[in-house]
Structure formats: C-alpha cells, structure tokens
C-alpha cells in the first residue's frame, strides 16, 4: 500500500520488523514535497520510533489475527499454549514471549 494510506492502528512490516502505527501526520513544508510522519511501536522490542515516508513509498501492511490461548506448562526454554477453540497446542520459546 502507499504511505499516504497509512492510518493509526495499522501494522506494517518495515526493515524486517513489525510496527504498530500510533500516530500519522501528512506534512507539506513550504514549497518542498510532502511526506508522511509516523510514530511506530516495534512489536518485538516495544520501542517507539518516529519515521518519515515519502508519499510515493510502498509499505507492506500486515493483518494480524488474535487467538485466545491458554497457558499449559513450560520446559527449560519453551512455553506451551493451547488454542481454546481447536485445542491445538503450540510451543513458543521464552525469548519470543
């Protein structure tokens, strides 16, 4: 999608990371070209950064699906969860959680 379509609450993939968009503003300074200024939260690290995109930049929008899971137990480096609807079990490393 084009950067001009970016809105608050959208998730994008940029520089091999997922970012949640907090604030988006279209800026047109004087006689220069306009740009999109966005405050983004890195979903992996939690860091809040501010980036500028040109109006022509292409962004990769990501649609995430939330699934309710129940914590079951943990091993040395792994946490085990179960999907409450399908009863499917998944394992996640402690680093990812």
N, CA and C atoms as an extended XYZ file, in Angstrom:
291
Properties=species:S:1:pos:R:3:atomname:S:1:resname:S:1:resid:I:1 pbc="F F F"
N         0.834       -1.172        0.000 N   UNK     1
C         0.000        0.000        0.000 CA  UNK     1
C         0.886        1.244        0.000 C   UNK     1
N         0.356        2.338       -0.473 N   UNK     2
C         1.110        3.584       -0.462 CA  UNK     2
C         1.148        4.168        0.943 C   UNK     2
N         2.203        4.916        1.230 N   UNK     3
C         2.368        5.514        2.558 CA  UNK     3
C         1.235        6.479        2.886 C   UNK     3
N         0.613        7.075        1.884 N   UNK     4
C        -0.485        8.015        2.135 CA  UNK     4
C        -1.722        7.319        2.706 C   UNK     4
N        -1.805        6.011        2.591 N   UNK     5
C        -2.947        5.250        3.115 CA  UNK     5
C        -2.728        4.766        4.548 C   UNK     5
N        -1.557        5.055        5.120 N   UNK     6
C        -1.225        4.628        6.470 CA  UNK     6
C        -2.111        5.351        7.495 C   UNK     6
N        -2.684        4.600        8.420 N   UNK     7
C        -3.560        5.142        9.452 CA  UNK     7
C        -3.167        4.574       10.816 C   UNK     7
N        -3.588        5.257       11.871 N   UNK     8
C        -3.327        4.777       13.231 CA  UNK     8
C        -3.978        3.416       13.444 C   UNK     8
N        -3.270        2.531       14.145 N   UNK     9
C        -3.788        1.196       14.435 CA  UNK     9
C        -3.369        0.140       13.435 C   UNK     9
N        -2.824        0.541       12.282 N   UNK    10
C        -2.375       -0.429       11.277 CA  UNK    10
C        -1.031       -1.021       11.692 C   UNK    10
N        -0.775       -2.245       11.255 N   UNK    11
C         0.504       -2.909       11.492 CA  UNK    11
C         1.207       -3.015       10.149 C   UNK    11
N         2.502       -2.613       10.121 N   UNK    12
C         3.273       -2.694        8.885 CA  UNK    12
C         4.548       -3.489        9.131 C   UNK    12
N         5.104       -4.015        8.037 N   UNK    13
C         6.379       -4.728        8.061 CA  UNK    13
C         7.404       -3.808        7.425 C   UNK    13
N         8.415       -3.389        8.208 N   UNK    14
C         9.424       -2.447        7.724 CA  UNK    14
C        10.773       -2.821        8.334 C   UNK    14
N        11.795       -2.924        7.518 N   UNK    15
C        13.149       -3.278        7.989 CA  UNK    15
C        13.160       -4.560        8.819 C   UNK    15
N        12.452       -5.574        8.330 N   UNK    16
C        12.393       -6.903        8.955 CA  UNK    16
C        11.803       -6.894       10.365 C   UNK    16
N        10.943       -5.918       10.656 N   UNK    17
C        10.259       -5.838       11.945 CA  UNK    17
C         8.799       -5.480       11.737 C   UNK    17
N         7.960       -5.854       12.701 N   UNK    18
C         6.558       -5.465       12.691 CA  UNK    18
C         6.387       -4.221       13.553 C   UNK    18
N         5.640       -3.235       13.031 N   UNK    19
C         5.406       -1.990       13.741 CA  UNK    19
C         3.916       -1.703       13.813 C   UNK    19
N         3.458       -1.263       14.984 N   UNK    20
C         2.090       -0.802       15.176 CA  UNK    20
C         2.098        0.708       15.044 C   UNK    20
N         1.231        1.247       14.194 N   UNK    21
C         1.173        2.682       13.936 CA  UNK    21
C         0.377        3.371       15.034 C   UNK    21
N         1.000        4.357       15.694 N   UNK    22
C         0.328        5.104       16.749 CA  UNK    22
C        -0.218        6.427       16.257 C   UNK    22
N         0.586        7.163       15.525 N   UNK    23
C         0.182        8.489       15.081 CA  UNK    23
C         0.720        8.728       13.680 C   UNK    23
N        -0.130        9.260       12.801 N   UNK    24
C         0.266        9.533       11.418 CA  UNK    24
C        -0.101       10.964       11.082 C   UNK    24
N         0.840       11.680       10.452 N   UNK    25
C         0.572       13.059       10.039 CA  UNK    25
C         1.153       13.287        8.648 C   UNK    25
N         0.386       13.957        7.803 N   UNK    26
C         0.851       14.332        6.462 CA  UNK    26
C         1.398       15.748        6.555 C   UNK    26
N         2.662       15.905        6.234 N   UNK    27
C         3.325       17.209        6.334 CA  UNK    27
C         3.681       17.727        4.943 C   UNK    27
N         3.466       19.024        4.725 N   UNK    28
C         3.851       19.694        3.482 CA  UNK    28
C         4.582       20.983        3.854 C   UNK    28
N         5.916       20.917        3.995 N   UNK    29
C         6.669       22.096        4.436 CA  UNK    29
C         6.965       23.066        3.289 C   UNK    29
N         6.319       24.222        3.289 N   UNK    30
C         6.596       25.268        2.294 CA  UNK    30
C         6.481       24.787        0.867 C   UNK    30
N         7.520       25.009        0.089 N   UNK    31
C         7.495       24.613       -1.319 CA  UNK    31
C         8.160       23.258       -1.558 C   UNK    31
N         8.401       22.485       -0.510 N   UNK    32
C         9.017       21.165       -0.658 CA  UNK    32
C         7.941       20.096       -0.828 C   UNK    32
N         8.375       18.904       -1.170 N   UNK    33
C         7.434       17.785       -1.339 CA  UNK    33
C         6.896       17.318        0.009 C   UNK    33
N         5.659       16.870       -0.019 N   UNK    34
C         5.031       16.380        1.203 CA  UNK    34
C         5.588       15.035        1.623 C   UNK    34
N         5.437       14.723        2.888 N   UNK    35
C         5.872       13.430        3.407 CA  UNK    35
C         4.928       12.996        4.519 C   UNK    35
N         5.021       11.741        4.864 N   UNK    36
C         4.208       11.152        5.925 CA  UNK    36
C         5.120       10.952        7.134 C   UNK    36
N         4.740       11.511        8.268 N   UNK    37
C         5.494       11.335        9.505 CA  UNK    37
C         4.673       10.422       10.404 C   UNK    37
N         5.295        9.324       10.855 N   UNK    38
C         4.553        8.332       11.630 CA  UNK    38
C         5.308        7.945       12.897 C   UNK    38
N         4.560        7.803       14.004 N   UNK    39
C         5.096        7.236       15.239 CA  UNK    39
C         4.721        5.768       15.239 C   UNK    39
N         5.726        4.916       15.368 N   UNK    40
C         5.525        3.476       15.276 CA  UNK    40
C         6.104        2.783       16.498 C   UNK    40
N         5.423        1.727       16.958 N   UNK    41
C         5.936        0.911       18.060 CA  UNK    41
C         6.376       -0.436       17.501 C   UNK    41
N         7.635       -0.764       17.759 N   UNK    42
C         8.170       -2.057       17.353 CA  UNK    42
C         7.507       -3.129       18.210 C   UNK    42
N         6.826       -4.079       17.580 N   UNK    43
C         6.097       -5.099       18.334 CA  UNK    43
C         7.020       -6.109       19.004 C   UNK    43
N         8.247       -6.216       18.553 N   UNK    44
C         9.188       -7.162       19.153 CA  UNK    44
C         9.871       -6.556       20.381 C   UNK    44
N        10.361       -5.318       20.244 N   UNK    45
C        11.130       -4.703       21.328 CA  UNK    45
C        10.310       -3.750       22.179 C   UNK    45
N         9.198       -3.239       21.645 N   UNK    46
C         8.379       -2.283       22.364 CA  UNK    46
C         8.862       -0.850       22.224 C   UNK    46
N         9.936       -0.632       21.474 N   UNK    47
C        10.487        0.713       21.301 CA  UNK    47
C         9.568        1.559       20.419 C   UNK    47
N         9.445        2.837       20.760 N   UNK    48
C         8.639        3.781       19.994 CA  UNK    48
C         9.587        4.627       19.152 C   UNK    48
N         9.388        4.620       17.816 N   UNK    49
C        10.256        5.377       16.926 CA  UNK    49
C         9.411        6.267       16.031 C   UNK    49
N        10.068        7.241       15.433 N   UNK    50
C         9.396        8.138       14.513 CA  UNK    50
C        10.087        8.011       13.155 C   UNK    50
N         9.314        7.735       12.100 N   UNK    51
C         9.856        7.585       10.752 CA  UNK    51
C         9.148        8.512        9.795 C   UNK    51
N         9.863        8.887        8.726 N   UNK    52
C         9.285        9.702        7.659 CA  UNK    52
C         9.262        8.872        6.386 C   UNK    52
N         8.138        8.924        5.694 N   UNK    53
C         7.985        8.229        4.420 CA  UNK    53
C         7.608        9.241        3.354 C   UNK    53
N         8.145        9.059        2.172 N   UNK    54
C         7.730        9.886        1.043 CA  UNK    54
C         6.321        9.450        0.639 C   UNK    54
N         5.582       10.324       -0.016 N   UNK    55
C         4.213        9.992       -0.440 CA  UNK    55
C         4.187        8.829       -1.418 C   UNK    55
N         5.290        8.592       -2.127 N   UNK    56
C         5.352        7.512       -3.121 CA  UNK    56
C         5.830        6.189       -2.546 C   UNK    56
N         6.303        6.162       -1.306 N   UNK    57
C         6.824        4.933       -0.710 CA  UNK    57
C         5.745        3.867       -0.606 C   UNK    57
N         6.157        2.628       -0.858 N   UNK    58
C         5.268        1.471       -0.717 CA  UNK    58
C         5.547        0.796        0.625 C   UNK    58
N         4.506        0.508        1.384 N   UNK    59
C         4.624       -0.158        2.676 CA  UNK    59
C         3.911       -1.501        2.631 C   UNK    59
N         4.419       -2.447        3.412 N   UNK    60
C         3.800       -3.768        3.494 CA  UNK    60
C         2.891       -3.808        4.714 C   UNK    60
N         1.585       -3.809        4.469 N   UNK    61
C         0.624       -3.881        5.562 CA  UNK    61
C         0.475       -5.334        6.000 C   UNK    61
N         0.360       -5.521        7.306 N   UNK    62
C         0.217       -6.850        7.884 CA  UNK    62
C        -1.110       -6.892        8.632 C   UNK    62
N        -1.855       -7.963        8.434 N   UNK    63
C        -3.105       -8.146        9.168 CA  UNK    63
C        -2.887       -9.288       10.157 C   UNK    63
N        -2.993       -8.961       11.435 N   UNK    64
C        -2.774       -9.942       12.485 CA  UNK    64
C        -4.101      -10.481       12.982 C   UNK    64
N        -4.078      -11.729       13.374 N   UNK    65
C        -5.270      -12.371       13.915 CA  UNK    65
C        -5.008      -12.721       15.373 C   UNK    65
N        -5.897      -12.300       16.240 N   UNK    66
C        -5.761      -12.611       17.655 CA  UNK    66
C        -6.504      -13.907       17.960 C   UNK    66
N        -5.833      -14.789       18.679 N   UNK    67
C        -6.415      -16.071       19.056 CA  UNK    67
C        -6.248      -16.243       20.559 C   UNK    67
N        -7.328      -16.577       21.226 N   UNK    68
C        -7.264      -16.790       22.673 CA  UNK    68
C        -6.605      -18.131       22.948 C   UNK    68
N        -5.556      -18.078       23.766 N   UNK    69
C        -4.793      -19.283       24.089 CA  UNK    69
C        -4.739      -19.446       25.602 C   UNK    69
N        -4.573      -20.681       26.031 N   UNK    70
C        -4.420      -20.972       27.456 CA  UNK    70
C        -3.011      -21.483       27.697 C   UNK    70
N        -2.354      -20.919       28.709 N   UNK    71
C        -1.014      -21.379       29.097 CA  UNK    71
C        -1.146      -22.758       29.743 C   UNK    71
N        -0.326      -23.706       29.294 N   UNK    72
C        -0.366      -25.053       29.853 CA  UNK    72
C         0.791      -25.306       30.820 C   UNK    72
N         2.025      -25.251       30.296 N   UNK    73
C         3.195      -25.514       31.135 CA  UNK    73
C         4.437      -25.015       30.408 C   UNK    73
N         5.586      -25.068       31.103 N   UNK    74
C         6.840      -24.649       30.487 CA  UNK    74
C         7.916      -25.703       30.693 C   UNK    74
N         8.810      -25.776       29.716 N   UNK    75
C        10.008      -26.605       29.809 CA  UNK    75
C        11.178      -25.682       30.101 C   UNK    75
N        12.373      -26.136       29.814 N   UNK    76
C        13.563      -25.328       30.067 CA  UNK    76
C        13.515      -23.998       29.327 C   UNK    76
N        13.316      -24.010       28.004 N   UNK    77
C        13.305      -22.783       27.205 CA  UNK    77
C        12.026      -22.613       26.404 C   UNK    77
N        11.006      -23.404       26.688 N   UNK    78
C         9.803      -23.406       25.874 CA  UNK    78
C         8.548      -23.260       26.733 C   UNK    78
N         7.594      -22.466       26.232 N   UNK    79
C         6.284      -22.338       26.865 CA  UNK    79
C         5.256      -23.014       25.965 C   UNK    79
N         4.319      -23.714       26.542 N   UNK    80
C         3.316      -24.465       25.787 CA  UNK    80
C         1.939      -23.836       26.009 C   UNK    80
N         1.233      -23.605       24.892 N   UNK    81
C        -0.092      -22.986       24.920 CA  UNK    81
C        -1.070      -23.844       24.134 C   UNK    81
N        -2.390      -23.679       24.451 N   UNK    82
C        -3.422      -24.420       23.731 CA  UNK    82
C        -4.490      -23.455       23.237 C   UNK    82
N        -4.870      -23.602       21.965 N   UNK    83
C        -5.962      -22.846       21.372 CA  UNK    83
C        -7.254      -23.340       22.014 C   UNK    83
N        -8.064      -22.428       22.555 N   UNK    84
C        -9.267      -22.831       23.281 CA  UNK    84
C       -10.405      -23.290       22.375 C   UNK    84
N       -10.338      -22.984       21.083 N   UNK    85
C       -11.394      -23.415       20.168 CA  UNK    85
C       -11.065      -24.730       19.477 C   UNK    85
N        -9.820      -24.871       19.023 N   UNK    86
C        -9.446      -26.069       18.260 CA  UNK    86
C        -8.664      -27.079       19.092 C   UNK    86
N        -8.249      -26.671       20.295 N   UNK    87
C        -7.433      -27.492       21.200 CA  UNK    87
C        -6.062      -27.829       20.620 C   UNK    87
N        -5.655      -27.099       19.607 N   UNK    88
C        -4.326      -27.270       19.031 CA  UNK    88
C        -3.301      -26.678       19.992 C   UNK    88
N        -2.177      -27.358       20.159 N   UNK    89
C        -1.138      -26.889       21.058 CA  UNK    89
C         0.038      -26.339       20.256 C   UNK    89
N         0.600      -25.214       20.746 N   UNK    90
C         1.779      -24.644       20.110 CA  UNK    90
C         2.842      -24.402       21.171 C   UNK    90
N         4.091      -24.405       20.724 N   UNK    91
C         5.228      -24.171       21.596 CA  UNK    91
C         5.916      -22.886       21.155 C   UNK    91
N         6.239      -22.017       22.117 N   UNK    92
C         6.958      -20.787       21.840 CA  UNK    92
C         8.160      -20.694       22.751 C   UNK    92
N         9.258      -20.195       22.225 N   UNK    93
C        10.441      -20.027       23.068 CA  UNK    93
C        10.203      -18.875       24.037 C   UNK    93
N        10.865      -18.916       25.169 N   UNK    94
C        10.703      -17.876       26.168 CA  UNK    94
C        11.175      -16.524       25.636 C   UNK    94
N        12.135      -16.515       24.712 N   UNK    95
C        12.624      -15.277       24.122 CA  UNK    95
C        11.536      -14.585       23.323 C   UNK    95
N        10.708      -15.355       22.596 N   UNK    96
C         9.654      -14.779       21.768 CA  UNK    96
C         8.484      -14.247       22.586 C   UNK    96
N         8.262      -14.838       23.747 N   UNK    97
C         7.141      -14.401       24.572 CA  UNK    97
C         7.582      -13.213       25.390 C   UNK    97
